Amino acid sequence: MSRVAAQLIRTVRLDLLPLLVEHAEEMAAVLSDRALHTFIGGTPDTAQALRSRYQRMTAGGSDPAVSWLNWVIRLRDEACLTGTVQATISPSDHGHFAEVAWVVGTPWQGRGIASEAARGLVDWLSQQPVRTVIAHVHPDHQASAAVAAAAGLTPTDEWHEGEIRWRRSVVAAQVRRTTSSPTCTT
Ligand SMILES: CC(C)(COP(=O)(O)OP(=O)(O)OC[C@H]1O[C@@H](n2cnc3c(N)ncnc32)[C@H](O)[C@@H]1OP(=O)(O)O)[C@@H](O)C(=O)NCCC(=O)NCCS
């Protein structure tokens, strides 16, 4: 499978815009709160460090079988960036899987933005050659668990680096779409 490219994803309130290096300046302010790193580790990046990070992220990794997909979350009515979602699509013995993650800046939290963005992302992934969506969520991170649940993922009994693996099969969605596509009745 060739690499998958991020595309614009629209939801009711949000535009998920494929990440550009030019987003770094605004995103450095959006992601400036240290509290965002409680469960994911690290510290906020300066605009310059984020620019370098976004350069690496948009260049993609060295493995041509793996797609790094990144979006910024734009709140359409307020015309501002509020966070990011990402999906890394990799091959496995059971077909391609996408590992997803989300971050919403502190001033915009608690408004359902991460849940809406994650649902939009997983819906979009269900239209790609992906069989499974997974996320790794710290067992104490109730907000992130709620976001994963909103996107249709369920917790498994598998652990990864101290986090619980959540999973959703998206094969059914692809089959449903194929079988329910409109037919010509003339
Ligand atoms: C996790 C995160 C993205 C949630 O963003 P958000 O936009 O506030 O999420 P939503 O508004 O969609 O809320 C999701 C759910 O979490 C709940 N929630 C929000 N903050 C919470 C908190 N501090 N404690 C418990 N639940 C919380 C909401 O009530 C909502 O639950 P509901 O759907 O049952 O009503 C945000 O807290 C964040 O960016 N955290 C730091 C980065 C991170 O840890 N990302 C996860 C890595 S996978």
The ligand as an SDF file (V2000), in Angstrom:
LIG
                    3D

 48 50  0  0  0  0  0  0  0  0999 V2000
   -7.9340   14.5150   26.4040 C   0  0  0  0  0  0  0  0  0  0  0  0
   -8.2980   15.8510   25.7960 C   0  0  0  0  0  0  0  0  0  0  0  0
   -7.9010   15.8570   24.3140 C   0  0  0  0  0  0  0  0  0  0  0  0
   -9.8210   16.0710   25.9030 C   0  0  0  0  0  0  0  0  0  0  0  0
  -10.1380   17.2630   25.1950 O   0  0  0  0  0  0  0  0  0  0  0  0
  -11.5810   17.9790   25.3330 P   0  0  0  0  0  0  0  0  0  0  0  0
  -11.8110   18.7570   24.0760 O   0  0  0  0  0  0  0  0  0  0  0  0
  -11.6610   18.6800   26.6190 O   0  0  0  0  0  0  0  0  0  0  0  0
  -12.5460   16.7080   25.3520 O   0  0  0  0  0  0  0  0  0  0  0  0
  -14.1330   16.7580   25.2510 P   0  0  0  0  0  0  0  0  0  0  0  0
  -14.6330   18.1310   25.5680 O   0  0  0  0  0  0  0  0  0  0  0  0
  -14.5070   16.1250   23.9630 O   0  0  0  0  0  0  0  0  0  0  0  0
  -14.5360   15.8520   26.4820 O   0  0  0  0  0  0  0  0  0  0  0  0
  -14.3960   14.4610   26.4250 C   0  0  0  0  0  0  0  0  0  0  0  0
  -14.9700   13.8810   27.6940 C   0  0  0  0  0  0  0  0  0  0  0  0
  -14.0300   14.0440   28.7590 O   0  0  0  0  0  0  0  0  0  0  0  0
  -14.6940   14.5750   29.8790 C   0  0  0  0  0  0  0  0  0  0  0  0
  -13.7200   15.3700   30.5760 N   0  0  0  0  0  0  0  0  0  0  0  0
  -13.1520   16.5230   30.1560 C   0  0  0  0  0  0  0  0  0  0  0  0
  -12.2430   16.9350   31.0670 N   0  0  0  0  0  0  0  0  0  0  0  0
  -12.2600   16.0120   32.0580 C   0  0  0  0  0  0  0  0  0  0  0  0
  -11.5520   15.8620   33.2700 C   0  0  0  0  0  0  0  0  0  0  0  0
  -10.6250   16.7510   33.6430 N   0  0  0  0  0  0  0  0  0  0  0  0
  -11.8160   14.7930   34.0350 N   0  0  0  0  0  0  0  0  0  0  0  0
  -12.7400   13.8770   33.6640 C   0  0  0  0  0  0  0  0  0  0  0  0
  -13.4360   13.9610   32.5110 N   0  0  0  0  0  0  0  0  0  0  0  0
  -13.2020   15.0150   31.7350 C   0  0  0  0  0  0  0  0  0  0  0  0
  -15.8340   15.3660   29.2930 C   0  0  0  0  0  0  0  0  0  0  0  0
  -16.8690   15.5320   30.2420 O   0  0  0  0  0  0  0  0  0  0  0  0
  -16.2700   14.4790   28.1730 C   0  0  0  0  0  0  0  0  0  0  0  0
  -17.0120   13.4040   28.6680 O   0  0  0  0  0  0  0  0  0  0  0  0
  -18.4810   13.0660   28.1190 P   0  0  0  0  0  0  0  0  0  0  0  0
  -18.2930   12.7810   26.6530 O   0  0  0  0  0  0  0  0  0  0  0  0
  -18.8910   11.8950   28.9070 O   0  0  0  0  0  0  0  0  0  0  0  0
  -19.2660   14.3060   28.3700 O   0  0  0  0  0  0  0  0  0  0  0  0
   -7.5810   17.0250   26.5330 C   0  0  0  0  0  0  0  0  0  0  0  0
   -7.8410   16.9020   27.9150 O   0  0  0  0  0  0  0  0  0  0  0  0
   -6.0890   17.0550   26.2910 C   0  0  0  0  0  0  0  0  0  0  0  0
   -5.6200   17.5410   25.2800 O   0  0  0  0  0  0  0  0  0  0  0  0
   -5.3000   16.5600   27.2240 N   0  0  0  0  0  0  0  0  0  0  0  0
   -3.8430   16.6190   27.1040 C   0  0  0  0  0  0  0  0  0  0  0  0
   -3.2980   15.7850   25.9650 C   0  0  0  0  0  0  0  0  0  0  0  0
   -3.6130   14.3160   26.1410 C   0  0  0  0  0  0  0  0  0  0  0  0
   -3.4350   13.7750   27.2360 O   0  0  0  0  0  0  0  0  0  0  0  0
   -4.0810   13.6910   25.0750 N   0  0  0  0  0  0  0  0  0  0  0  0
   -4.4280   12.2880   25.0860 C   0  0  0  0  0  0  0  0  0  0  0  0
   -3.3750   11.4600   24.3880 C   0  0  0  0  0  0  0  0  0  0  0  0
   -4.1420   10.1210   23.5020 S   0  0  0  0  0  0  0  0  0  0  0  0
  1  2  1  0
  2  3  1  0
  2  4  1  0
  2 36  1  0
  4  5  1  0
  5  6  1  0
  6  7  2  0
  6  8  1  0
  6  9  1  0
  9 10  1  0
 10 11  2  0
 10 12  1  0
 10 13  1  0
 13 14  1  0
 14 15  1  0
 15 16  1  0
 15 30  1  0
 16 17  1  0
 17 18  1  0
 17 28  1  0
 18 19  1  0
 18 27  1  0
 19 20  2  0
 20 21  1  0
 21 22  1  0
 21 27  2  0
 22 23  1  0
 22 24  2  0
 24 25  1  0
 25 26  2  0
 26 27  1  0
 28 29  1  0
 28 30  1  0
 30 31  1  0
 31 32  1  0
 32 33  2  0
 32 34  1  0
 32 35  1  0
 36 37  1  0
 36 38  1  0
 38 39  2  0
 38 40  1  0
 40 41  1  0
 41 42  1  0
 42 43  1  0
 43 44  2  0
 43 45  1  0
 45 46  1  0
 46 47  1  0
 47 48  1  0
M  END
$$$$
